[in-house]
Amino acid sequence: MLASVVAVVAVGCTSSDRPAASEPTNAGTAVLGQVPEELRSFYTQEPRWAGCGGDYECAKVKVPLDYTKPEDETIELAVIRLAAGSNDERLGSLLINPGGPGASGVDYARSARAVLSENLLRHYDVVGFDPRGVGESAPVTCINDEQMDEFIAIDGSPNNAAEVEGLDDEAKEFAAGCEKNSGELLPYVSTADAARDMDVIRAVVGDEKLNYLGKSYGTFLGATYAGLFPQRVGRLVLDGAIDPRVSGEEMSLAQAEGFEQALRAFMDDCVQQSDCPVGPSTQEGLDQIGGLLDSVDQTPLPSSSGREVTQSLAILGIATALYDRTNGWPVLRDALSSAIDGDGSVLLFLADLYADRNESGHYNTNSMEAIYAVNCLDRPDHNSPADIQKNEAAFKKASPHFGDYLAWSNLPCRYWPTSAGDGPNAITADGAAPILVVGTTRDPATPYQWAVGLAEQLKSGVLVTYEGDGHTAYFQGDGCIDEIVDNYLIAGEVPEDGVKCG
């Protein structure tokens, strides 16, 4: 289970073209749509917006814990907005989500100028939110920092009965911790619940339809919204798509293939660089990386922090670098060079970047807990260790470097304390306006075939392909993709289905 890696920077601008913090938005009939009477108080609420750094405004939006019993307990969602740069050209709000599940949409919105074009920033209020169970929105809590260190470092590709038992015990303890600390919340952090929250936010900010940019897991969130509220779909971009039909096991297998493909692409490039520490051919380099991981499995690497770098941390570090060709690949060359020399510090830095762990040993967010809380509801897999071992050969064949690790990645869901949902289903969103589905051909975390699959099942899906590397495509350096997405979100220009860039 691998989430999006999000870089956060502080940005801000201001506009007076929509209600200020002291002037709450009142949702009109068009904004409400066909909202059940028992939910109208949530749709018409007037949250208190207040400055929260730079030119941002923040508020808490109240939603039902259980949408089938809206009169009972409520929770609050953390929401942030950055006003459109141009009063005259403002089109409304653009809700954004970076993925995960477990990544903070509030933090992502604070990085707006780094992840969105100036053109989009001029035309839209940027609105981010922490989905329920994440960040500052009724966060799921499972285990403490020391326990999390053990959880992510334990041998994730067991080679014998004792290691299988140890990993199984760790998975069981993790699930038990979630039940103990967040048991009342766990049944209500599904993607469907978060999508319903998005519709409340849409109304609260005063938009008749939802305009949305979702990346990685954010594509599943956006597609789920479209399936629930097709008539309220405005302009949706789903970048780095997830196919809603895949099970947890199928997801892990496809990711194993995706990361293996990305590692090979990295290696193809690495052997052309003067500072490549492995090689000289692609296959020889891949074999050396495999040998390194086998060695670390037996003897963890030391690091400058004093923490041991286990095989799981090394794999996580390598995978993290593969998300981003421009910034990640050079760091991975450095990490491999240091690891070959017996120092795992750079690999550990990359693993900690993924887990959002700081140098003091504290996990800045609950992303490592939320990813299981959401995925174990959305894609309930209950495979036993024996079941996983039966399927392990297929994972190893798909990915000699990541297969074992990802084969075991869903084990905590076996012990999940809350009842599961219906599981994966196709989403057609019949009646929705055209929806852009963007896929990258060598995306490690959301393999390209998922984008093809999502675009095919959405009645109004339009596939846009980026032939390249890295996770997601918009605002990653390809002007063709950026132009297509911007023209769609700003002018409503729908590209030809199947258009390719890169």
Secondary structure, DSSP 8 states (H G I E B T S, - for coil): ---------------SSS--TTS-----HHHH-S--GGGHHHHT-----EE-STTEEEEEEEEESSTTSTTS-EEEEEEEEE--S-TTT--EEEEEE--TTT--HHHHHHTHHHHS-HHHHHHEEEEEE--TTBTTBS------HHHHHHHHHS-SS--SHHHHHHHHHHHHHHHHHHHHHHTTTGGG-SHHHHHHHHHHHHHHTT-SSEEEEEETHHHHHHHHHHHH-GGGEEEEEEES---TT--HHHHHHHHHHHHHHHHHHHHHHHTTSTT--S-SSHHHHHHHHHHHHHHHHHS-B--TTS--B-HHHHHHHHHHHTT-HHHHHHHHHHHHHHHHTT--HHHHHHHHHHHTB-TTS-BSSSHHHHHHHHHHHHS-----HHHHHHHHHHHHHH-TTTHHHHHTTTGGGGG-SS---S-------TT---EEEEEEEE-SSS-HHHHHHHHHHSTTEEEEEEEEESS--TTSS-HHHHHHHHHHHHH-----TTEEE-
